[in-house]
């Protein structure tokens, strides 16, 4: 049963099949939503130590900052967890949902194999406290407009919110060699969804301009996930670490 909501990115499934659950969890991870999965599962951890939890009904939470938590129905502490800055993935293993959270330094890997599913949800949460502390994308844009060299030396902003068939580009400009530059801004740690968005803007601008025009794409955010960094490299896109006023680069 699907409980579709009006809010973009908000969706829930009750007793879903594993393929539908995989699709929803993967979409939630890519969009930067808070993802929760409740069901009967086993848990494996490899890292500074190794551990395995046998079958049991548990609540798994994947946070957009990269943290992962595995809870039972008792106590306030998770029975297993991963810290922020991990990458999350959702796949199928033998037709059953497999949720993974891992990082490279130090090497840690959490695997949650689901036997059955009770509930899956994706929630695009916003914490007003974070907004106050970290600033907004508009603040980040103003910071760059006041000091374009924060993106790179020689960068010249030409327009903000430039419309394309793929949507509005946050910043449109040129580099020191007069090459077109498309800049996508994120006030928080950026994931694969931001890379996909930037790629669509670059493709749209390339179609609008002369066929031989070189268009660069630059993602500006406090930090990016490992998966986003790999996707940037694969697409030939770039990343600049920069936070809104009052934030901090990580």
C-alpha positions as CSV (number, residue, x, y, z in Angstrom):
1,X,0.0,0.0,0.0
2,X,1.4,3.4,-1.0
3,X,0.7,6.5,1.0
4,X,1.7,9.3,-1.4
5,X,2.0,12.8,0.1
6,X,1.7,16.2,-1.4
7,X,5.1,17.3,-0.1
8,X,7.9,16.6,-2.6
9,X,10.2,13.8,-1.4
10,X,7.7,12.6,1.3
11,X,6.5,9.1,0.7
12,X,5.7,6.0,2.7
13,X,5.1,2.3,1.9
14,X,3.4,-0.2,4.3
15,X,4.4,-3.9,3.9
16,X,5.9,-3.2,0.4
17,X,7.5,-5.7,-1.8
18,X,11.3,-5.6,-1.7
19,X,11.8,-4.0,-5.2
20,X,9.4,-1.1,-4.4
21,X,11.2,-0.6,-1.1
22,X,14.6,-0.6,-2.8
23,X,13.4,2.1,-5.3
24,X,12.0,4.3,-2.5
25,X,15.0,4.0,-0.3
26,X,17.4,4.7,-3.2
27,X,15.3,7.8,-4.2
28,X,15.3,9.1,-0.6
29,X,19.0,8.7,-0.3
30,X,19.6,10.5,-3.6
31,X,17.3,13.4,-2.7
32,X,18.8,14.0,0.7
33,X,15.7,12.8,2.7
34,X,15.7,11.1,6.1
35,X,15.0,7.5,5.3
36,X,13.5,4.9,7.7
37,X,13.0,1.2,7.2
38,X,11.2,-1.1,9.7
39,X,11.3,-4.9,9.2
40,X,12.9,-8.2,10.2
41,X,16.6,-8.1,9.3
42,X,20.1,-9.3,10.1
43,X,22.9,-6.8,10.6
44,X,26.6,-7.1,9.7
45,X,29.4,-4.7,10.5
46,X,33.0,-4.7,9.3
47,X,35.5,-2.1,10.4
48,X,37.7,-1.6,13.5
49,X,35.9,-4.7,14.7
50,X,33.4,-7.2,13.3
51,X,30.0,-8.0,14.5
52,X,26.7,-9.7,13.4
53,X,23.2,-9.4,14.8
54,X,20.9,-12.3,14.1
55,X,17.3,-12.0,12.8
56,X,15.1,-9.5,14.5
57,X,12.6,-6.7,13.9
58,X,14.4,-3.4,13.8
59,X,14.1,0.2,12.8
60,X,16.9,1.4,10.5
61,X,17.4,5.2,10.0
62,X,19.5,6.7,7.3
63,X,20.3,10.4,7.8
64,X,21.2,12.8,5.0
65,X,24.4,13.8,6.8
66,X,25.6,10.1,6.3
67,X,24.8,8.8,9.8
68,X,23.0,5.4,10.1
69,X,21.2,4.0,13.1
70,X,19.8,0.5,13.8
71,X,17.3,0.5,16.7
72,X,15.4,-2.3,18.4
73,X,12.2,-1.8,20.5
74,X,14.2,-1.3,23.7
75,X,16.5,1.4,25.0
76,X,17.6,4.8,23.7
77,X,20.9,3.7,22.1
78,X,21.1,2.1,18.7
79,X,22.4,-1.5,18.6
80,X,24.6,-0.5,15.7
81,X,25.4,2.7,13.9
82,X,27.6,4.6,11.5
83,X,28.8,8.2,11.9
84,X,28.1,11.1,9.6
85,X,29.9,11.3,6.3
86,X,29.1,7.8,5.3
87,X,27.6,6.8,1.9
88,X,24.3,4.9,1.9
89,X,23.1,2.5,-0.8
90,X,20.0,0.4,-1.3
91,X,20.1,-2.7,-3.6
92,X,18.5,-6.2,-3.8
93,X,20.4,-9.3,-2.7
94,X,18.6,-12.5,-3.6
95,X,15.4,-10.5,-4.2
96,X,15.5,-9.0,-0.7
97,X,16.3,-5.4,0.3
98,X,19.9,-4.8,1.3
99,X,20.7,-1.4,2.9
100,X,24.4,-0.5,3.2
101,X,26.3,2.4,4.9
102,X,30.0,2.7,4.4
103,X,33.0,5.0,4.4
104,X,36.6,4.7,3.2
105,X,38.6,6.4,6.0
106,X,38.5,4.6,8.3
107,X,37.2,1.7,6.4
108,X,33.8,0.7,7.9
109,X,30.9,-1.1,6.3
110,X,27.4,-1.7,7.7
111,X,25.0,-4.1,5.9
112,X,21.4,-4.6,6.8
113,X,19.7,-7.6,5.1
114,X,15.9,-7.5,5.3
115,X,13.9,-10.7,5.4
116,X,10.5,-8.9,5.5
117,X,9.3,-5.3,5.5
118,X,6.7,-3.6,7.6
119,X,7.3,0.1,6.7
120,X,9.5,2.3,4.5
121,X,9.4,6.1,4.6
122,X,11.3,9.1,3.2
123,X,11.0,12.4,4.9
124,X,12.5,15.7,3.6
125,X,13.0,17.3,7.0
126,X,14.2,20.9,7.6
127,X,15.4,22.0,11.0
128,X,14.9,25.7,11.5
129,X,17.8,25.7,14.0
130,X,20.1,24.5,11.2
131,X,18.8,27.2,8.9
132,X,19.7,29.9,11.5
133,X,23.1,28.4,12.1
134,X,24.2,27.5,8.6
135,X,22.5,30.3,6.5
136,X,20.7,29.8,3.3
137,X,21.6,29.2,-0.3
138,X,20.6,32.9,-0.9
139,X,23.3,33.9,1.7
140,X,25.8,31.7,-0.1
141,X,24.9,33.3,-3.4
142,X,25.4,36.8,-2.0
143,X,28.7,35.7,-0.5
144,X,29.9,34.7,-4.0
145,X,28.5,37.7,-5.7
146,X,30.5,39.9,-3.3
147,X,33.6,37.9,-3.8
148,X,33.5,35.8,-7.0
149,X,37.1,34.6,-6.5
150,X,35.7,32.3,-3.8
151,X,34.6,30.0,-6.6
152,X,37.9,30.5,-8.5
153,X,40.2,33.2,-9.6
154,X,38.9,35.0,-12.6
155,X,35.3,33.8,-12.2
156,X,32.8,36.5,-13.4
157,X,29.1,36.1,-12.4
158,X,26.8,37.2,-15.2
159,X,23.3,36.2,-14.0
160,X,21.4,34.6,-11.2
161,X,18.5,32.2,-11.5
162,X,19.1,31.9,-15.3
163,X,16.2,29.9,-16.8
164,X,17.0,26.7,-18.7
165,X,14.7,23.8,-19.9
166,X,16.1,21.9,-16.8
167,X,15.3,24.6,-14.3
168,X,16.8,27.8,-13.0
169,X,20.7,27.9,-12.7
170,X,21.8,29.4,-9.3
171,X,24.8,31.3,-10.9
172,X,25.7,31.7,-14.5
173,X,29.0,33.2,-15.5
174,X,32.4,32.9,-17.2
175,X,35.9,31.9,-16.1
176,X,39.1,33.7,-16.9
177,X,39.2,32.0,-20.3
178,X,35.7,33.2,-21.2
179,X,34.3,29.6,-20.9
180,X,30.7,29.4,-19.7
181,X,30.3,28.3,-16.1
182,X,27.2,26.9,-14.4
183,X,27.2,27.0,-10.6
184,X,24.9,25.0,-8.4
185,X,24.7,26.0,-4.8
186,X,23.9,23.9,-1.7
187,X,24.0,25.2,1.8
188,X,24.5,21.7,3.3
189,X,26.5,18.6,2.4
190,X,25.6,17.6,-1.1
191,X,24.8,14.1,-2.4
192,X,24.3,12.4,-5.7
193,X,21.0,14.3,-6.3
194,X,22.9,17.6,-6.4
195,X,25.4,16.2,-8.9
196,X,22.5,15.0,-11.1
197,X,20.9,18.4,-10.9
198,X,24.1,20.2,-11.9
199,X,24.6,17.8,-14.8
200,X,21.1,18.5,-16.2
201,X,21.8,22.2,-16.1
202,X,25.1,21.8,-17.9
203,X,23.4,19.7,-20.6
204,X,20.6,22.2,-21.0
205,X,22.9,25.2,-21.3
206,X,25.1,23.2,-23.8
207,X,22.0,22.6,-25.9
208,X,21.1,26.3,-25.8
209,X,24.5,27.6,-26.8
210,X,26.7,27.1,-29.8
211,X,27.6,23.4,-30.3
212,X,31.3,24.0,-29.8
213,X,30.8,26.1,-26.6
214,X,32.5,24.5,-23.6
215,X,30.3,24.6,-20.5
216,X,31.8,23.9,-17.1
217,X,29.7,22.8,-14.1
218,X,30.8,23.6,-10.5
219,X,29.0,22.4,-7.4
220,X,29.5,24.7,-4.4
221,X,28.6,23.3,-1.0
222,X,30.2,22.9,2.5
223,X,31.1,19.3,1.6
224,X,30.0,16.3,-0.6
225,X,29.5,12.6,0.0
226,X,32.0,10.1,-1.3
227,X,29.5,8.9,-3.9
228,X,28.8,12.5,-5.0
229,X,32.5,13.1,-5.4
230,X,32.8,10.0,-7.6
231,X,29.9,11.1,-9.7
232,X,31.4,14.5,-10.2
233,X,34.6,12.9,-11.5
234,X,32.6,10.6,-13.8
235,X,30.7,13.6,-15.3
236,X,33.7,15.9,-15.6
237,X,32.1,18.3,-13.1
238,X,33.9,20.2,-10.3
239,X,33.4,20.9,-6.6
240,X,34.3,23.9,-4.5
241,X,34.0,23.7,-0.7
242,X,32.2,26.8,0.6
243,X,29.6,27.5,3.2
244,X,27.1,30.3,3.7
245,X,28.2,33.1,6.0
246,X,28.4,31.7,9.6
247,X,28.8,28.1,8.3
248,X,32.0,26.1,8.0
249,X,33.7,24.1,5.3
250,X,34.2,20.4,6.0
